[in-house]
Amino acid sequence: MEAVIAVVALLFVLFLAVGAYAVVKAVGAAKRGVDRTRSQARRTVEDTTLRAKTFAQPGAVGELAQLRLTLRTSMRATQDALHAGVAEDPSLHESLALFERLSVHGHELDDELKRLESEPDRITLSQRLPSLKERTQQITKAADSLRWAARDRAHKFADDDLDLLRTQIDMEAGALRHWTTEPSDTQPTASAASAASASTAPWPDPAPAEPSPRPAATAPTERSDRTAQEPTRPAITPPSPRPTYPWEKQTKPESTT
């Protein structure tokens, strides 16, 4: 009885542990989902604000907003492309590592551009804009190069697979349409067919016996000599005499007196 109680208690503890683990995992997944949704919402708000500044505030502030928008758009597109491609092509891990190093410089530049938006000295800000544009172009060009290289690699693999698939389909279609090939390749010629039919008898009938060659015609003198040497046979065999049996005696005629 004590053993049964111990087993039941152990099972109860295991169920509690499994339930707690499932609850923690569910809470963690929900928290990550909320954080992801919050991050996406914040990013959308920031992008919308930058676009509004680009059109609403001309001058250095508008150019800074345009630089930030260009940088964020390029880096985000490259990150999504590499993360999506590395699941199918493990060779992109090195490209992803290079992008992580590039992202450090991208975040530093984005933070600097964000601080300069509130800079009151417009003259100094205008003097620093050329160097900021050059850094932005270098980072976005590197990110675009990684992104397009990954896409070209994926397209190349897709094109090679499509070419191989088309070749296999063409071969299969040709095999299915075997009757459309040239007669010299797939069917015997007329002379070969006649020779084969002459040498091979149709089953199960036996092969027909070859007729013996007919003798050549002989001269009339030889035929007449052979006829003269042969004995003359009667056209109709004469009837043989009918045998007489003892009981077939002729009756004597009665005497007439």
Backbone as a ProteinNet text record, in pm:
[ID]
protein_1_A
[PRIMARY]
MEAVIAVVALLFVLFLAVGAYAVVKAVGAAKRGVDRTRSQARRTVEDTTLRAKTFAQPGAVGELAQLRLTLRTSMRATQDALHAGVAEDPSLHESLALFERLSVHGHELDDELKRLESEPDRITLSQRLPSLKERTQQITKAADSLRWAARDRAHKFADDDLDLLRTQIDMEAGALRHWTTEPSDTQPTASAASAASASTAPWPDPAPAEPSPRPAATAPTERSDRTAQEPTRPAITPPSPRPTYPWEKQTKPESTT
[TERTIARY]
83.1	0	86.8	193.3	282	350.3	382	445.6	350.7	223.5	125.7	112.9	110.5	100.7	223.9	341.7	465	463.8	415.3	408.1	311	195	96.6	152.1	221.6	281.3	388.1	467.4	570.5	509.2	402.7	335.3	274.7	221.4	162.9	270	385.7	495.4	542.8	550.7	592.5	493.2	363.6	262	273.2	300.7	317.5	439	547.3	669.4	648	584.1	556.9	463.6	361.5	269.6	337.8	425.2	497.9	590.2	657.6	745.9	667.3	550.1	467.3	418.1	383	337	449.3	571.6	685.3	715.5	712.3	737.2	630.5	505.7	397.9	409.7	445.6	462	579.4	688.7	804	771.3	698	659.6	567.4	473.2	383	459.2	557.3	636.5	718.2	778.9	855.7	765.8	644.1	551.2	512.6	489.7	454.6	570.7	693.7	811.3	831.4	809.3	824.2	720.9	599.2	494.7	522.1	570.7	602.3	718.6	819.3	933.1	891.5	807.3	760.6	676.7	593.2	512.6	600.4	700.5	791.6	870.4	913.3	989.1	902.1	776.9	686.2	661.9	646.9	626.1	748.2	868.1	990.5	1007.2	978.8	991.3	891	769.7	669.7	711.4	769.8	816.4	930.8	1020.9	1132.3	1082.1	985.8	931	863	794	728.8	832.3	942.1	1047	1113.5	1125.5	1189.6	1112.2	978.8	897.5	864.7	855.5	808.3	920.2	1042.2	1151.8	1263.5	1266.8	1375.4	1505.1	1613.3	1742.2	1815.5	1902.7	1989.2	1909.9	1804.9	1725.3	1654	1600.4	1535.4	1633.4	1756.9	1858.1	1902	1911.1	1943.9	1835.2	1709.1	1599.3	1603.6	1639.1	1648.9	1763.7	1876.7	1989	1952.1	1885.3	1843.5	1745.2	1651.1	1552.4	1618.9	1712.8	1784.2	1866.4	1935.5	2018.6	1934.6	1828.4	1744.9	1677.5	1631.2	1564.6	1660.7	1782.9	1880.8	1924.4	1953.6	1999.5	1890.2	1767.3	1657.3	1631.3	1636.7	1613.5	1723.6	1849	1959.5	1949.2	1912.9	1898.4	1789.5	1675.8	1567.2	1607.1	1678.1	1718	1818	1914.9	2015.6	1956	1871.1	1809	1715.9	1650.2	1563.3	1643.6	1757.9	1837.2	1925.1	1968.5	2059.3	1990.1	1859.2	1787	1796.7	1808.3	1817.7	1960	2044.1	2182	2275.8	2332.9	2420.5	2546	2583.9	2704	2686.9	2564.8	2540.9	2573.3	2618.5	2654.5	2768.6	2865	2975.2	2926.6	2836.1	2779.1	2701	2629.9	2554.2	2647.4	2762.5	2859.5	2916.7	2943.7	2991.4	2885.9	2760.6	2654.3	2641	2663.4	2657.1	2765.6	2882.8	2988.4	2951.9	2888.4	2845.6	2734.2	2651.7	2541.2	2591.2	2706.7	2762.5	2788.1	2848.8	2874	2742.7	2646	2518	2444.4	2445.7	2379.9	2450.2	2581.8	2654.5	2618.5	2611.8	2575.9	2432.5	2341.1	2201.4	2185.6	2257.5	2250.9	2307.5	2415.5	2474.3	2380.3	2317.3	2222.3	2101.6	2060.1	1945.4	1979.4	2101.6	2142	2156	2201.6	2221.7	2089.6	1980	1851.2	1811.9	1855.7	1825.1	1939.2	2035.6	2148.6	2102	2120.4	2075.6	2168.1	2294.9	2390	2374.6	2300.2	2273.5	2396.2	2479.9	2598.1	2693.3	2722.3	2808	2745.6	2615.4	2544.9	2558.8	2548.2	2563.2	2704.6	2804.3	2942.7	2969.8	2899	2920.8	2836.4	2744.5	2656.8	2733.2	2830.4	2900.4	2965	3031.7	3094.4	2989.7	2878.7	2771.4	2709.6	2693.6	2640.8	2735.6	2866.2	2963.8	2961.4	2954.6	2947.8	2819.5	2711	2583.7	2589.6	2648.2	2659.5	2749.2	2858	2947.5	2875.4	2804.5	2735.8	2621.7	2540.5	2427.6	2477.3	2586.4	2640	2688.5	2756.9	2801.9	2683.1	2580.3	2462.2	2389	2375.1	2309.3	2388.1	2521.4	2603.8	2582.1	2577.8	2550.8	2411.8	2314.5	2176.4	2159.2	2212	2195.5	2279	2394.6	2473.8	2398.6	2334.9	2256.2	2138.2	2072.5	1959.1	2003.9	2116.2	2166.7	2206.9	2263.1	2299.5	2174.8	2071.6	1947	1884.4	1887.5	1831.2	1912.1	2046.2	2130.7	2097.3	2083.5	2047.5	1909.9	1817.3	1683.4	1686.7	1767.4	1777.6	1842.6	1948.3	2013.5	1917.7	1843.5	1746.8	1637	1595	1492.4	1544.3	1669.2	1726.7	1737.6	1783.2	1792.5	1655	1556.9	1421.1	1365.9	1390.7	1342.7	1409	1538.8	1607.5	1547.3	1522.9	1462.7	1321.5	1244.7	1109.1	1113.5	1208.3	1220.8	1256.8	1346.6	1382.7	1263.9	1187.2	1070.8	963.8	944.9	846.1	887.9	1019.1	1066.5	1047.9	1067.8	1046	898.6	810.7	667.8	620.4	685.3	647.8	747.6	773.9	874.8	833.6	702.6	659.2	685.7	722.9	747.2	891.9	978.7	1119.1	1137.1	1257.2	1285.6	1274.9	1224.1	1212.4	1346.6	1453.2	1583.4	1637.7	1586.5	1636.4	1556.5	1426.2	1341.5	1274.9	1257.4	1186.3	1277.9	1269.4	1351.4	1304.4	1393.4	1359.4	1277.8	1226.6	1140.3	1217.2	1343.1	1420.8	1453.8	1487.8	1517.6	1394.4	1276.6	1153.7	1118.7	1135.6	1103.9	1199.5	1328.4	1425.1	1393.5	1353.6	1320.3	1197	1094.9	974.4	1001.5	1097	1128.2	1205.1	1288.6	1371.7	1303.3	1208.6	1142.2	996.5	953.4	814	729.6	605.5	519.4	486.6	498	466.9	317.9	255.3	322	325.5	291.2	294	437.4	456.7	593.4	637.8	765.1	820.7	782.7	736.2	697.2	817.8	792.2	900	934	1062.5	1105.7	1080.2	1017.8	991.4	1121.8	1121.3	1241	1252.8	1373.1	1390.4	1339.4	1268.4	1215	1327.3	1323.5	1431.1	1415.9	1526.7	1525.5	1456.4	1397.6	1326.1	1424.3	1385.7	1473.4	1431.3	1514.2	1486.4	1378.3	1302.6	1195.2	1247.7	1368.2	1421	1444.7	1497.1	1520.7	1389.5	1284.4	1155.8	1096.4	1108.6	1051.2	1126.6	1260.4	1337.3	1297.5	1279.8	1241.5	1102.6	1012.8	878.5	881.7	971.8	979.9	1035.4	1126.3	1184.2	1088.5	995.1	901	801.4	759.5	660.6	523.8	451.7	318.6	221	149.9	53.2	-86.5	-174.6	-312.2	-381.4	-465.5	-539	-631.6	-702	-794.1	-756.8	-744.9	-708.4	-826.8	-805.4	-917.3	-966	-1092.2	-1146	-1094	-1066.9	-1017.6	-1136.4	-1115.6	-1227.3	-1283.3	-1413.1	-1481.6	-1463	-1425.3	-1403.6	-1536.2	-1525.9	-1645.1	-1640	-1747.5	-1753.7	-1831.6	-1811.3	-1877.2	-2028.4	-2080.4	-2226.9	-2292.4	-2205.9	-2261.5	-2254.8	-2300.4	-2302.3	-2424.4	-2401.7	-2513.9	-2612.6	-2734.6	-2838.4	-2858.1	-2868.3	-2893.7	-3034.6	-3052.7	-3189.5	-3268.2	-3391.3	-3477.4	-3503.3	-3499.1	-3524.1	-3674.8	-3694.2	-3835.5	-3863.4	-3947.2	-3982.6	-4125.6
-120.3	0	125.6	124.2	238.3	260.9	150.9	162.9	228.6	193.2	253.2	402.3	440.5	582.3	658.9	595.5	660.7	681.8	579.7	591.8	701.6	707.3	810.6	948.7	962.3	1091	1132.6	1035	1064.4	1109.5	1041.9	1081.5	1221.6	1251.4	1383.7	1492.5	1464.1	1561.5	1578.8	1468.8	1478.1	1560	1537.2	1615	1763.7	1794.7	1934.9	1997	1920.6	1972.8	1996.5	1897.9	1914.2	2031.8	2046.8	2159.1	2292.4	2299.7	2424.6	2458.5	2354.9	2378.4	2428.2	2366.6	2409.8	2553.1	2587.4	2724.2	2825	2790.5	2880.8	2899.7	2789.2	2800.5	2884	2865.2	2942.5	3090.5	3118.4	3258.6	3321.6	3245.6	3297.8	3325.6	3231.4	3252.7	3372.1	3386	3501.1	3631.2	3630.2	3750.3	3786.7	3685.5	3713.9	3767	3712.5	3763	3907.5	3938.8	4077.3	4171	4126.9	4210.2	4231.8	4124.1	4137	4233.2	4219.3	4309.4	4453.6	4470.3	4605.3	4665.1	4581.7	4630.4	4669	4585.9	4618.5	4746.4	4763.2	4884.9	5007.8	4995.9	5109.4	5142.1	5038.2	5061	5126.5	5083.3	5145.1	5292.3	5320.6	5460.9	5545.6	5492.8	5567	5591.5	5489	5507.4	5611.1	5604.1	5702.7	5844.9	5858.2	5990	6041.6	5951.9	5993.6	6038.7	5967.1	6009.2	6146.1	6164.6	6295.4	6406.3	6383.9	6484	6511.7	6407.9	6427.2	6527.2	6521.5	6612.2	6743.1	6736	6854	6947.6	6898.3	6980.9	6983.8	7083.6	7094.5	7135	7118.9	7157	7038.7	7066.7	6964.4	6859.5	6900.2	6805.2	6706.7	6756.7	6668.3	6571.8	6618.8	6530.9	6423.1	6460	6360	6252.7	6294.6	6198	6105.6	6161.2	6079.5	5979.4	6022	5930.4	5816.5	5847.9	5744.1	5646.8	5699.4	5612.3	5520.8	5574.7	5491.7	5383.5	5420.8	5324	5213.8	5250.1	5149.7	5056.9	5111.1	5028	4926.5	4969.6	4879.5	4770.9	4808.5	4710.6	4609.7	4656.6	4565.8	4466.8	4513.8	4424.3	4318.8	4360.8	4264.2	4161.5	4206.1	4113.7	4010.4	4053.4	3959.5	3860.6	3909	3820.6	3715.5	3754.9	3659	3558.2	3603.2	3510.4	3412.6	3458.3	3367.6	3269.9	3313.7	3225.7	3128.3	3161.6	3073.1	2943.9	2943.5	2819.8	2716.7	2762	2670.8	2655.9	2755.5	2752.6	2779.2	2674.3	2695.6	2777	2787.1	2863.7	3012.7	3058.7	3199.8	3236.9	3142	3173.4	3275.2	3260.8	3356.5	3494.6	3498.9	3627.6	3690.4	3606.6	3658.4	3712.3	3646	3695.6	3830.9	3845.1	3974.4	4082.9	4044.3	4143.9	4186.5	4095.4	4132.3	4235	4216.9	4315.9	4448.8	4442.2	4565.4	4634.3	4554.3	4612.1	4696.9	4663.3	4744	4886.6	4897.1	5030.4	5098.1	5019.2	5077.6	5135.1	5062.5	5113	5238	5239.1	5358.2	5479.2	5461.6	5572.4	5617	5522.5	5558.2	5636.2	5592.9	5666.9	5808.2	5821.9	5953.8	6044.2	5988.9	6068.6	6109.1	6019.4	6051.3	6163.6	6166.1	6272.9	6406.4	6401.3	6525.1	6589.5	6513.1	6572.4	6686.4	6675.5	6780.5	6880.3	6881.2	6973.8	7114.4	7211.1	7347.1	7421.9	7380.5	7451	7397.8	7467.2	7421.1	7435.4	7530.2	7548.5	7429.6	7391.9	7275.5	7148.2	7140.1	7022	7015.4	7128.3	7130.8	7094.1	7130.8	7095.9	6946.5	6882.8	6739.4	6649.9	6707.7	6626.4	6548.8	6606	6527.2	6399.7	6407.7	6287.5	6186.6	6237.5	6146.2	6075.9	6147.2	6086.1	5978.8	6007.9	5910.3	5783.2	5796.3	5678.2	5600.1	5671.7	5603.8	5527.5	5587.6	5520.1	5397.7	5405.1	5290.3	5173.1	5202.7	5095.6	5037.8	5122.5	5072.6	4997.6	5042.8	4972.5	4832.9	4821.7	4690.2	4599.8	4655.6	4574.9	4530.6	4622.7	4586.9	4480.3	4488.5	4388.4	4249.6	4240.4	4111.2	4059.9	4147.9	4106.3	4055.6	4130.4	4089.2	3966.4	3952.1	3830.3	3707	3719.4	3606.9	3575.9	3678.4	3655.9	3595.7	3644.8	3587.6	3441.9	3409.2	3269.5	3181.6	3229.7	3152	3137.1	3244.6	3236.4	3141.8	3141.8	3052	2906.7	2873.7	2736.9	2701.1	2795.5	2769.5	2749.4	2829.7	2815.2	2682.5	2643.5	2515.1	2398.9	2405.9	2299.3	2296.5	2415.4	2419.8	2364.5	2395.7	2341.5	2189.5	2138.3	1993	1928.3	1992.7	1938.7	1939.8	2046.2	2052.6	1945.4	1921.2	1816.5	1679.6	1650.7	1522.8	1509.3	1618.4	1614.2	1591.1	1655.3	1634.2	1489.4	1431.7	1291.4	1199.5	1227.1	1144.2	1159.4	1283.4	1304.6	1232.8	1234.2	1160.6	1011	960.2	816.8	780.1	868.1	840	847.1	932.2	943.8	867.1	742.3	665	635.6	639.8	607.4	720.6	836.3	950.8	962.3	867.4	874.5	826.5	840.8	803.8	652.6	607.4	462.6	392.7	461.3	396.7	369.7	447.1	429.1	328.6	323.9	242.4	126.4	132.5	28	-32.1	-163.3	-223.7	-181.6	-181.3	-147.1	-257.9	-233	-330.2	-456.6	-438.4	-557.7	-640.9	-571.6	-644.7	-715.5	-648.8	-711.5	-833.3	-823.6	-938.7	-1053.1	-1020	-1125.2	-1192.6	-1112.1	-1170.8	-1258	-1213.4	-1294.6	-1421.3	-1418.4	-1538.1	-1639.7	-1592	-1684.3	-1733	-1658.3	-1694	-1725.8	-1847.5	-1887.9	-1837.8	-1799.5	-1752.7	-1865	-1835.1	-1935.9	-1946.5	-2067	-2197.1	-2284	-2229.6	-2311.4	-2349.5	-2476	-2517	-2445.8	-2442.8	-2379.8	-2460.9	-2397.4	-2472.6	-2538.5	-2662	-2737.1	-2672.1	-2662.6	-2601.3	-2696.8	-2652.7	-2741.4	-2780.5	-2906.2	-2956.6	-2889.8	-2864.7	-2797.2	-2884	-2817.8	-2889.4	-2919.7	-3044	-3078.2	-2999.1	-2978	-2903.7	-2985.8	-2916.3	-2984	-3061.8	-3188.3	-3275.5	-3268.1	-3313.7	-3313	-3413.8	-3395.5	-3490.7	-3629	-3643.9	-3776.3	-3858.4	-3794.7	-3868.9	-3914	-3826.3	-3866.2	-3982.4	-3987.1	-4096.5	-4226.3	-4221.5	-4343.1	-4404.4	-4312.3	-4366	-4427.1	-4375.3	-4431.7	-4564.8	-4579.7	-4706.2	-4817.6	-4786	-4888.6	-4938.3	-4857.7	-4901	-4998.9	-5104.2	-5201.6	-5139.3	-5196.5	-5145.2	-5199.6	-5108.9	-5148.1	-5131.3	-5232.1	-5216.3	-5102.6	-5042.8	-4930.2	-4975.4	-5097	-5149.9	-5293.5	-5334.5	-5471.9	-5562.1	-5674	-5763.2	-5837	-5867.7	-5937.5	-6080.4	-6123	-6260.2	-6356.6	-6486	-6582.7	-6604.5	-6617.5	-6633.6	-6776.3	-6795.3	-6931.3	-7005.7	-7138.8	-7224.2	-7302.9	-7300.7	-7369.8	-7499.2	-7596.3	-7728.5	-7721	-7635	-7630.8	-7563	-7517.8	-7453.4	-7549.1	-7671.1	-7767.6	-7744.8	-7772.9	-7754.5	-7873.4	-7842	-7949.1	-8014.3	-8147.3	-8222.3	-8199	-8189	-8170.7	-8299.5	-8288.4	-8406.3	-8461.4	-8598.2	-8665.1	-8665.6	-8651.7	-8649.2	-8775.7	-8853	-8979	-8967.4
0	0	0	80	84.9	-50.3	-121.1	-253.3	-352.8	-346.6	-437.7	-410.9	-282.4	-247.8	-296.7	-287.1	-332.9	-484.1	-556.2	-702.2	-743.1	-676.1	-708.4	-678.4	-567.4	-531.8	-633.3	-677.5	-777.2	-908.8	-951.4	-1074.2	-1062.8	-944.1	-923.1	-933.7	-873.1	-880.9	-1025.1	-1098.8	-1239.7	-1320.9	-1300	-1371.4	-1338.1	-1210.8	-1172	-1240.6	-1248.3	-1311.6	-1460.8	-1525.3	-1669.1	-1693.4	-1609.1	-1623.6	-1602.8	-1503.6	-1479	-1595.6	-1650	-1764.7	-1885.2	-1909.4	-2021.7	-2002	-1878.9	-1852.5	-1874.9	-1828.9	-1848.3	-1996	-2073.1	-2217.1	-2285.3	-2246.2	-2306.9	-2273	-2147.6	-2106.8	-2181.9	-2195	-2269	-2413.7	-2478.3	-2618.3	-2632.5	-2538.8	-2544.2	-2523.8	-2430.5	-2407.3	-2529.2	-2594.3	-2715.3	-2825.5	-2835.6	-2935.2	-2908.2	-2780.1	-2745.5	-2773.5	-2738.2	-2764.4	-2914	-2992.2	-3135.7	-3192.8	-3146.6	-3194.9	-3154.2	-3032.4	-2985.1	-3064.4	-3094	-3171.3	-3312.5	-3373.7	-3507.4	-3508.6	-3406.6	-3399	-3379.3	-3291.3	-3269.1	-3395.1	-3466.8	-3589.1	-3695.1	-3704.6	-3801.2	-3768.3	-3640.9	-3599.4	-3631.9	-3604.9	-3633.5	-3783.2	-3864.3	-4009.5	-4060.2	-4007.5	-4049	-4008.2	-3888.5	-3842	-3928.8	-3967.5	-4053.1	-4190.6	-4245.6	-4375	-4363.3	-4251.9	-4232.2	-4219.8	-4149.6	-4136.9	-4270.8	-4352.6	-4482.2	-4567.3	-4562.8	-4644	-4570.9	-4436.3	-4362.6	-4321.3	-4300.8	-4253.2	-4357.4	-4441.3	-4538.6	-4470.9	-4541.3	-4485.4	-4425.9	-4328.8	-4270.3	-4193.9	-4123.7	-4045.8	-4139.4	-4248.3	-4344.9	-4409.9	-4435.7	-4494.4	-4395	-4268.1	-4165.6	-4156.3	-4163.6	-4159.5	-4281.4	-4397.2	-4518	-4507.6	-4450.1	-4431.2	-4336.3	-4227.4	-4132.7	-4197.4	-4274.7	-4340.3	-4441.9	-4518.7	-4617.4	-4548.6	-4441	-4368.7	-4307	-4240.9	-4173.4	-4274.5	-4385.2	-4486.2	-4546	-4580.7	-4641.3	-4543.4	-4418.8	-4321	-4286.6	-4275.9	-4242.5	-4356.7	-4481.4	-4595.8	-4606.1	-4582.4	-4588.1	-4476.2	-4356.6	-4244.6	-4271.4	-4323.2	-4352.4	-4461.7	-4564.6	-4674.7	-4627.5	-4545.4	-4498.6	-4401.8	-4311.6	-4216.7	-4288.4	-4393.2	-4468.1	-4553.3	-4607.4	-4693.8	-4620.6	-4498.1	-4426.3	-4385.1	-4377.1	-4342.7	-4454.4	-4579	-4692.7	-4744.6	-4722.2	-4771.7	-4654.2	-4593.1	-4475.7	-4506.7	-4634.8	-4668.3	-4642.6	-4616.1	-4587.6	-4442.8	-4363.2	-4224.2	-4219.5	-4308.6	-4312.1	-4353.7	-4450	-4490.2	-4375.6	-4300.6	-4186.8	-4078.5	-4059.2	-3960.8	-4004.8	-4134.7	-4184.2	-4168.1	-4188.2	-4171.3	-4025.4	-3932.6	-3791.5	-3757.9	-3816.4	-3795.4	-3861.3	-3975.9	-4041.9	-3964.1	-3897.9	-3820.8	-3704.9	-3648.9	-3540	-3588.7	-3707.5	-3764	-3802.5	-3849.8	-3885.1	-3764.3	-3652.5	-3531.7	-3478.1	-3483.5	-3439.2	-3523.8	-3654.9	-3742.5	-3719.8	-3700.4	-3677.7	-3546.9	-3442.9	-3315.6	-3331	-3406.6	-3427.6	-3506.5	-3610.6	-3688.8	-3603.6	-3515.6	-3429.4	-3331.2	-3278.8	-3187.2	-3259.9	-3382.3	-3456.7	-3500	-3495.4	-3532.2	-3436.6	-3312.5	-3214.1	-3195.8	-3286	-3278.2	-3315.1	-3226.6	-3257.7	-3353	-3359.5	-3446.1	-3589.8	-3670.1	-3805.7	-3896	-3865.7	-3949.9	-3934.7	-3811.8	-3787.1	-3843.7	-3829.8	-3883.5	-4034.9	-4101.9	-4247.6	-4289.6	-4208.9	-4240.4	-4224.4	-4135.7	-4112.3	-4204.2	-4275.5	-4361.1	-4469.3	-4538.9	-4642.6	-4588.7	-4473.5	-4417.6	-4372.2	-4320.8	-4280.1	-4400.8	-4510.4	-4633	-4685.5	-4679.8	-4729.3	-4644.9	-4514.6	-4427.5	-4452.7	-4470.6	-4497.6	-4629	-4731	-4860.1	-4852.2	-4776	-4762.1	-4694.1	-4587.8	-4514.1	-4597.5	-4658.4	-4738.9	-4863.5	-4922.8	-5039.2	-5002.2	-4886	-4840.2	-4808.9	-4744.5	-4711.1	-4837.9	-4933.1	-5059	-5135.3	-5129.4	-5197.5	-5137.9	-5004.7	-4941.9	-4976.2	-4975.2	-5001.7	-5145	-5241.4	-5380.8	-5414.1	-5349.2	-5371.1	-5320.7	-5204.4	-5152.1	-5243.2	-5294.4	-5384.6	-5517	-5571.1	-5696.4	-5678.6	-5563.3	-5535.6	-5530.9	-5463.8	-5457.2	-5594.7	-5675.2	-5810.5	-5898.9	-5879.7	-5959	-5929.6	-5802.4	-5766.7	-5821.7	-5816.4	-5868	-6019.3	-6090.4	-6235.8	-6273.7	-6200.8	-6230.4	-6206.7	-6097.4	-6069.3	-6175	-6222.5	-6325.8	-6458.2	-6494.1	-6616.9	-6610.8	-6496.4	-6481.7	-6489	-6426.9	-6430.2	-6571.8	-6649.2	-6786.9	-6872.2	-6850.8	-6926.5	-6897.2	-6769.8	-6733.9	-6790	-6790.4	-6845.3	-6995.2	-7066.3	-7210.8	-7242.5	-7162.2	-7183.7	-7159.3	-7054.1	-7024.3	-7131.9	-7181	-7287.1	-7414.7	-7445.9	-7562.4	-7548.5	-7426.1	-7404.6	-7416.6	-7374.5	-7385.1	-7529.3	-7611.5	-7752.7	-7839.9	-7803.4	-7875.6	-8019.1	-8048.9	-8184.4	-8283.4	-8235.8	-8323.6	-8366.5	-8326	-8362.9	-8505.4	-8560.4	-8697.8	-8716.9	-8833.8	-8856.3	-8853.7	-8900.8	-8904.1	-8765	-8666.1	-8530.8	-8451.3	-8475	-8387.6	-8458.4	-8594.3	-8665.3	-8770.5	-8798.5	-8902.1	-9038.7	-9133.3	-9270.3	-9333.3	-9457.4	-9524.3	-9559	-9605.8	-9641.6	-9518.6	-9408.5	-9285.7	-9233.1	-9243.2	-9195.5	-9278.6	-9413.5	-9497.6	-9472.5	-9449.7	-9419.9	-9287.9	-9190.2	-9060.4	-9069.8	-9146.5	-9160.6	-9238.5	-9332.3	-9409.7	-9328.1	-9236.7	-9159.3	-9032.9	-8982.9	-8857.5	-8884.3	-8846.3	-8866.5	-8751.4	-8779.1	-8669.3	-8573.9	-8445.7	-8343	-8326.2	-8296.9	-8277	-8401.1	-8519.8	-8641.6	-8674.6	-8715.7	-8751.3	-8877.5	-8890.9	-9011.2	-9133.5	-9238.8	-9359.7	-9423.7	-9472.3	-9537.6	-9669.8	-9692.8	-9817.3	-9933.6	-10041.4	-10156.8	-10224.6	-10269.1	-10337.7	-10473.5	-10513.7	-10644.1	-10758.4	-10849.5	-10965.8	-11062.9	-11121	-11216.1	-11344.6	-11402	-11528.7	-11636.5	-11730.5	-11841.4	-11926	-11960.5	-12041.4	-12186.5	-12265.2	-12410.3	-12444.2	-12551.2	-12589.1	-12619.1	-12672.1	-12705.9	-12581.2	-12476	-12352.2	-12291.3	-12292.5	-12235.7	-12315.6	-12449.1	-12530.3	-12508	-12491.2	-12465.5	-12332.7	-12224.2	-12093.6	-12100.5	-12183.4	-12198	-12269.4	-12367.3	-12440.5	-12354.8	-12264	-12179	-12073.6	-12031.1	-11928.8	-11988.6	-11912.6	-11963.5	-11979	-12076.7	-12103.4	-12001.5	-11934.1	-11835.1	-11891.6	-11866.8	-11916.5	-11847	-11922.5	-11866.1	-11755.5	-11774.9	-11674.8	-11648.9	-11525.6	-11491.2	-11521.7	-11602.1	-11636.2	-11513.2	-11506.4	-11388.5	-11379.8	-11261.5	-11238.5	-11239.3	-11275.7	-11277.6	-11139.9	-11134.2	-11007	-10957.4	-10833.3	-10782.3	-10767.9	-10786.1	-10777.3	-10648	-10574.1	-10445.1	-10458	-10365.9	-10379.3	-10376.6	-10303.2	-10294.3	-10412.5	-10498.8	-10617.6	-10737	-10721.3	-10830.9	-10917.8	-11042	-11133	-11119.9	-11117.7	-11106.8	-11242.5	-11233.8	-11360.2	-11405.7	-11532.6	-11584.7	-11573.7	-11536	-11525.7	-11666.2	-11670.4	-11798.9	-11828.9	-11947.7	-11988.8	-12063.3	-12021	-12086.3	-12129.4
[MASK]
+++++++++++++++++++++++++++++++++++++++++++++++++++++++++++++++++++++++++++++++++++++++++++++++++++++++++++++++++++++++++++++++++++++++++++++++++++++++++++++++++++++++++++++++++++++++++++++++++++++++++++++++++++++++++++++++++++++++++++++++++++++++++++++++++

